[in-house]
Amino acid sequence: MSTATNALAALRDVFGYPAFRGAQAEIIDHVSRGGDALVLMPTGGGKSLCYQIPALLRPGCAVVVSPLIALMQDQVDALTQLGVKAACLNSTLDWREAQAVEQAIFNGTLDLVYIAPERLLLDRTLAMLDALNEAGKLALFAIDEAHCVSQWGHDFRPEYLQLCALHERYPDVPRIALTATADQATRSEILIRLGLSEARVFLSSFDRPNIRYTVVEKDNAKKQLLGFLAGRKGQAGIVYCLSRKKVEETAEWLSAQGYPALPYHAGLPAAERAANQRRFLREEGLIMCATIAFGMGIDKPDVRFVAHLDLPKSIEAYYQETGRAGRDGEPSEAWMAYGMQDVALQHARIAESGAGEGQKILESQRLTALLAYCEAPRCRRQVLLDYFGEEREACGNCDVCSEPPELWDGTLAAQKALSAIFRTGMRFGVSHLTDVLRGKTSDKVKQWNHDKLPTFGVGSDLDDHGWKSVFRQLAAAGLVHVDMAEHGALQLTEAARRVLKGEQKVELRRPAKRKSPQPRASIVYSDLAPADEALFQLLRSWRSDTAKEQAVPAYVILHDKTLRELAEVRPVSHGLLAGITGMGSAKIEHYGEELLALIRDAG
């Protein structure tokens, strides 16, 4: 039987899927035959199968290197449910448990073992792998979250730099590095630092068509968030904030508003952090308020929304964080509120970092690209994918496509704004500059004699809201730089010279009209008939009870997509269960009778 035939048989029998998606079949065939690979595939695109199936096809045990100790057990539980022999080897195990796992590896009774990179590089672990390799029992190395090797990435892990030793020590063992997001610079860094120069690169589309993107101008962010959440009670989501203090305040405030929420940040005691993460993964309908310390590799498929109350630091970070929504392919939302203060804070972080000057310039460029995404008058998805080198038509599933902004010739307004920045000495922020342009004689304006400037009062045609929009768009266009060394002062860039001289036109978008959020009915993503919807909810209740009995997350038992298909198709035999997505042979053996009984009793 060919490798491709075996792979498809494993996909159907073990995982319960009828066919491979995208490049999965090609990747699996390449790695199963002993080739190295770098796989870039969006979250929810099926990356795990790209190493799990080769692990089943190749002799011996596959080693999965993952930085996600808190999630390893859930990943092992999910594989165990499928009848795959898997274990993890990390600091959560006591010495007896660790010894049992090591023994199982030697005995050839494990298909996969998940190991943290720092554990992998211990002399004891390497000696075990040496012996395994000599016996021909080392199937492959899978390096998950491979972007962690990038020293200037947002998830850098120093121990990842040492993983190039795997190629030097075990040159005949195939390696597959996987990540959901990496621009061209990060891709090159992964290949160099992991010694994957001979590896085939598989680059899938970065598009996540099921996610709807929305960006709003920040104006009472909590109230705006509450408006977004109206009708979403009972849905799981993540709310990202920049500071630990804001994380805790937002979690407490959301809970008081009737949206159960938990905090997560690096400053919490490790036990509390782990407990909150476990609850989020295992309970339904919780919101996690978090800094970027939370989320990498989160395997919860039914996160229905990701909200940002502060601007992330780059498009890569934004893409990866929003990508935690809708891993199950169901409709999901990415919502963000941002303002110029966010831009100033991020610039400050770059300025205060210990990075070299070249890296600071690169980080500033990445931040400007994100700002341009926020202010772009065209389809959000087009701008996002364009950054990753992909072209596509307007998506029809973002706020810009739904309500296209009105564009206007903002050249004169831009000249007024740039002139105000220049004539005030490039030492003041948006609020002061707006006062000058609108002719407001505030104490600060009078203190600096800015009411005597030629630009004083020349901008009375726009209100405060309008000028803030102009300044944001000038920053997004690279005409203005925010300098936190001068407390958020706006400064002209070299590119501003052509606009001031009248050599370049500036097109701007009208600021969005402020609308009070309208309460809405609960959002329903299911299009099931009423009787099928009732069975679906019954199956969810059964799944919840089963998960609690086994102390595993509900999605480890069965995904919503599988339950919905069961409710719609209503199979009446084990043979027909095998035709349902996600119903592999082990799951049919474990749960077939119970599911058939529930379907039968529902009539």
Helices and strands as residue ranges (DSSP letters): H 3-10, I 11-15, H 24-32, E 37-40, H 49-57, E 61-65, H 69-81, E 86-89, H 95-107, E 112-115, H 117-120, H 123-134, E 138-143, G 146-149, G 158-164, H 165-169, E 175-179, H 184-193, E 200-203, E 211-217, H 221-229, E 236-240, H 244-256, E 261-264, H 270-282, E 287-290, E 303-308, H 315-322, E 332-338, H 340-352, H 357-375, H 380-387, H 399-402, E 407-409, H 411-423, H 430-438, H 443-447, G 450-452, H 464-476, E 480-483, G 484-486, E 489-492, H 496-500, E 507-509, H 530-550, H 554-557, H 560-569, H 574-577, H 585-601
